[in-house]
Amino acid sequence: MSNGATDTVTETLTSNDLPARVSGWWILPISAVAWWAIGFLPWILHEIARAVGLRPASLEEINAFTPIPLAAEDVVASLVTMSVIGGVLAGASARLARHRGGGAVAAVCGTLLALAVAGGAAWLQVNAAAGADDAKADALLAIAVGGTLVGLVLGLLVALAPAPVRAAAFALPVVLADGWMWGLLPGHTAVPQGTWWVFAVVLGVALGLGVDRNPLQMLGWLPAAGLVWVLQASAAVLDAVSGYFEPGAAPLSIPVVLDAAVEPLRATTFSADGHDLGGWVVGLLLGVAVAGLRLTRGAEEEDEDEFDELRAFAPRQ
């Protein structure tokens, strides 16, 4: 025996009304592909360009391809940029799952599996090279692992956390995004460069996505903007510490590396230098526009939900 109200509500919840979701099992390969094939896409394209002759390279260099760049130009900045961006994309893939908890577990497992395979293969290959510096190879692999884990946590927050937390979780990807994008072009490495228009667009989209259906959620922009401001020192910090990982550099010392990172971080944070104010203005305006669109859509969805509830009590014809 059917209930008229239940039947009416069921009719309204068609496949067109529900967001597309996938089984948590699919998140395993999706997160692995997102971390490596998308996160490290600049490196992959760089190696493809050398293999097909678009960039000059010896046969030895072509055959020395590694899944992640443990031995490359600007290796520290590139590793941080691509591993973090890949981790964010992998963690955010949990949002595609029907059950968010299962999707989060699958995203973590898929990412760690891809990291173990790609990172382990790259580490073994680099260590097997003649004259390899084992300590620096270990340190670079640790950077890749750390960047991936940081990005994975941020991606999970983007997928599962409330809107204000989501906005703050976007802060690090915002400042690294332009380096990743420039790395897609031939002859460029994935190093943060502070391109103002890329920064403005990514900042605006990130802030806009930090709002769901409540305008008060825009207050979450304050901590998010503060984090972005501080993290805009990333390029200077990475540049300052990169020299300690180059071949022939002095043995690594964590206190020395940290000391080298503190000064550019302090100088950038407490100065307007390194912060393109025009990019901030455009980014904030774009954020308001994106948030406005999301708030409008949210209001329309709430109106439709209320209408559907009223229809549930309508007499059946």
N, C-alpha and C positions, 0 to 999 in steps of 0.2 A: 504494500500500500504506500503510495507516494504522498508526500506532503507538498502542498502547492507552493508554500513559501520557499521550502528548500529547493524545489525544482526551479523556481524562478531565479534564485541566487545562483544555482549551478549554471543556468543558461547564460548568466551575465559573465561568468568566469571562463570565458573561452580562451583558446590558445593565443588569440590576438591580444588579450588583456594581460596575460602573465608574462613576466620577463623570461627570456630564454635561459635555461639552466642546463648544465650537463652533469653527468655522474661524477662523483669524486674521483673515480679511477682515471677519468680522462685528465684530471688536473696533474697527475704524475708526469705524463709526457709533455703536457702543455707547459708546466713550470720549468721542466728541464730545457725544452727548446727556447722558452722565453729568456732563461738565464744565459745560455750560451749563444744560440743562433741570433738572438736579437741584441742581447747585452754586449756581446763581443763582435757584433757585426762590423764595426770599423776595422778591427784587426783582421777579420776574415776577408773583407774586401781588399785590404792592404796586401795580404798574402796572395789573393787571387790575381791582383794587378801585377805583382811580381812574377807569378807563374806564367801568365799569358803574354808577358813582355811589355805591358803598359808602363812599368817602372823598371829601370835597369837593375839587374840583380845577377849574381853569379849562380851557377848550378848548385854550388854548395849552400848558398843562402836559401835557394828555393827548396832544397831537400831538408833544410833545417827548420821547416815549419813546425810550430808547436801549437796546441789547441788554444792556449792562452799566452799572452806575451810576457814570458819570464825573462826574455833577453831581447829587448827592442829599444828603439829610441824613446826617450821620455817614459821609461817603463813604469816608474812609480805612479806618475799622474795618470797614465793610460790605464794601469791596473785598477786604481781606485775608481776612476770614472766609469769604466765598463763593468766592473764587478758590482758596484753599487747600483747602477742603472739596471743591470740584469737581475740583481736580487730584488729590486723594487717591482719589476715586471713579473717576476716569478711569484712573489708573495701576493701581489694584487690579483693574480689568476685565481686565487681562492674565492674571489667574488663570483666567479662563473659557476661555482658548484651549487647544486640544489640545497645541500646542507653545508653551511659555512664552516662548522667545526671540522667535518670530514675533509672539506676542501683545503682548510688550513694545514691539516696534518699531511695531506697529499702533496701540497705545495712545498712544505718543508722537506719531505722525503725525496721528491723529484729533484729539487734544487741541490740537496746534499749529494745525491747520487751523481748528478751531472758534474758537480764540483769535484767529487772524488775521482771520477773517470778523467775529466779534462785536466784538472790540476795535477793529478798523479802522473799522467802521461807526460805533461809538460815538464814537471820536476825531474822525472827520470831521464828525459831527453837532454835537458840542460845539464844535469849532473854528469851525464855520460860524455859530454863534449870535452875535448882536450883543454886543459888549463882552467877548468871550471872552478869557480869559487863557491864551495858548498855552503858556506855561511850566508852569502848573499842570496843564493838560490833559495835557501830555507826562509830567509827574511822576506823575499819577494812572494813566495808561496803563502807565507803568513799574511801578507798584505792582501792578497787575493781572497784568502779565506775570510779575513776580517771584513773586507769590503762587502763580500757576498752576504755575510751574516747580518751586517748593519742594514744593507739594502733589503734583505729578506724580512727583517723585523719591520722596517718602514713600509714595505709592500703589504704585509699583513695588517698593519694599522690602517693603511689606505683602504683595504678591502673590508675590514671588520669594525673599525673604531667609529665613534660618533664624529659628526662633521667637523667640530673644532679641532679634534685630535688629528683628523685626516688632513686638515690644512697644514698643521705643524709638521706632519710626517712628509709632506711634499717639499719641505724646505731644502734639504740636501739635494734631491734630484733637480730642483730648480736651478741651483748654481752649477751643477755638473752637466746639465742638458746641452748647453751650447758646445762644450768640448766634445761630447758624444756626436753631435750633429756635424761639426766640422771634421771629425774623424772619418766621416763617410766619404769625404772628397779626396781624390788622389793627391798624394803629397802632403797630407795633413795628418797629424797624430791626434788622438783623443785626449786633448789637454784643455782644461777650462780656460777660456779666453776673455770672458766677460763681454761678449757681443751684446750691445744694449738692446737691440730689437728682438733677438732671440730670448734674452732674459725677460723682456717686457711681456712677450707673448706667453711664455711658460709660467711666469709669475701670475699673470692674469687668469689663466686657465686653472692653475692650482688653487688660487684663492676662491675662484668661482665654484670649484668642485667642493670646497669646504663649507658650502651652504646647501641645505636640503629644502626644508619647507618653512623654516623660521628665520625671519630677518635678524633676530638677535644672535643667530649663529655667526654673523659677521664680526661679532666681538672676538671670536676666535682668531681673527686676522691679526690681532695685536701680537700675541706670542709668535704666531707664524712669521710675521714680518720681522720681528726681532731676531728670530733664528736665521732667517734668510740674510739679514744684515751682517750678522756675525760670520755666517758660513761663506759669505762672499770673499772672505780671506783665503778660501780653499786654494785658489790658483797660486797665490803668493806662498802659502805654506808648502804646497807640493813642490813648487819650484825650489824652495829653500832646502828641502830635505832630499831632493832627487840626486844631488851630487854624491851623497854618501853611499849610494847603491850602484854607482857606475863601476865598470871594470877598472881595477888598479887603484880604487879609492882605499883610504885607510880602513882598518877593521871596524866593523860596526860597533857603536856604543849608543845604547838607548838614551842615556842622559844627554849626550851631545846632540843627538837627533832631535830630542824634545826641546832643548834649548834653541836650536836653529828654527824650530817651528813657532816658538812662543813670540818672538819679536815681530814677524810679519802679521801674526794674528792680532797682537795688541795694536800695532800701528794701523792696520786696516779697520779694526773695529771702532777705534776712537777717533777716526778721521773720515771726512767725506771723500777723500781720495780712494779710488777703487770702487766707488759706488756711483754709478751713472744716475743722477737724480732724474734726468729725463726718462730713463727706462723705468724708474719707480713710478713716476706719474702715469705713464702710459699703462703700466702693468696694473696699477690700482684702478684706473678707469675701466680697463678691460675686465678686471675682476668684478666690478660692480655690474657691468653688462652681463657677464656670464651668470652671476648670482641672480640678477633680475630675471633672466630667462628661466632659470631653475625654479625660482620662487613662483613665477607665473604658471609654469607647468605643474608644480606641486599643488597650487590652488585649484587648477582645473581638475586634477586627479581627485582631490578631496571632494569637489562638487559632484563628480561622477560617482564617487563612492557613496555619498549621501543619497543621490538619486537611486542608485541600485538598492540601498537599504529600504527606501520607500517602496520601490517596486516589489520587494519581497512580501509586503503586506497588502498588495493590490489583489483583488479577487481574480481568480482564474476565469478565463473566457470559455 
